[in-house]
Amino acid sequence: MIVEVVSVGRVSVDLYAAEPGVGFDGQQTFTKSVGGSPTNVAVAAARLGHRAAVVTKVGDDGFGAYVRERLAGWGVLTDFVGVQRGGQTPLALAALDPPETPTVAFYRGPAAPDTTLLPADLPDEVVRDCGLLWISQGALAQGSTATTCMTWLEQRARTGHTVLDLDYRAALWPDVLTARSAAQRAIAQSTVVVGNREECEMALGTSDPDAAADALLSAGVELAIVKLGADGALLAAAGGRWRIDPMPVQVVCGLGAGDAFGGALCHGLLNDWDVPRIGRFANAAGAYVSGRLTCADEMPSVADLTDMMAGEAT
């Protein structure tokens, strides 16, 4: 099986509050979608035309069936989406209070299905031969999935594009030092690392973008990316360092911006674009999705982003 993008980690059903600026206590209506950062990245890559798969696991409940059906509809390969008998697919509720950084409540059991992945859940040849392997930091936090991800990273041995998303959710970890230790082990096996300032602080002990980039390049990473939110992004490689300006947008929900950025990053890497072009395209994808309510349902196509960037340039 030829797969361009393999993304590993969390999956959930997301419920988005319908009323902006209102907490959970005042909400009555929610919009349902598929979520989980690495799952969203796979959707984003598929929407951009790539043969993308997500490696995760759902429960054998109605929510799990919904996730598998929606992923297939978006063109994401579901061959590696397992079903745990008796398991419950996690839920995440988002209140747009404020829209830029919504309040999120996670409903995940002590052993969510996506924490139970085993090495046999992904064939060796897929690990070795896929164009891009995307590992979420959250996947390193709990259960057999944590050790399995490290096995796959070591098996891949920094071949092709091996991307670590520093995707940090403090609730998944006992403390920040444990999270940092796991991140540094994964960084040593990755060719590309991407995270925001808070995530760089977790992984590297600094939130300064340039210092974080220096630390990642010194660790052997080929491309270091620090997302700066409303300030754009910093991309650093051996050949230079580029600050990419943000694309102005009226934010509706900030949750999916980083995942759209990730899917666009995959697209640029697989097409062997130069670093500034990757940065501009990924920034546009993040802006596009932050101007919409949901994440997976709103991932842009190449045409969407081409039009958006052309409009910004005029």
Secondary structure, DSSP 8 states (H G I E B T S, - for coil): ---SEEEES--EEEEEESSTT--GGG---EEEEEE-HHHHHHHHHHHTT--EEEEEEEESSHHHHHHHHHHHHTT-B-TTEEEETT----EEEEE-SSSSS-EEEEE--TT-GGG---GGGS-HHHHHH-SEEEEEGGGGSSHHHHHHHHHHHHHHTT-SEEEEE----GGGSS-HHHHHHHHHHHHTT-SEEEEEHHHHHHHHS---HHHHHHHHHHTT-SEEEEE-GGG-EEEEETTEEEEE-------S--TTHHHHHHHHHHHHHHTT--HHHHHHHHHHHHHHHHTSS-SGGG---HHHHHHHHHHHH-
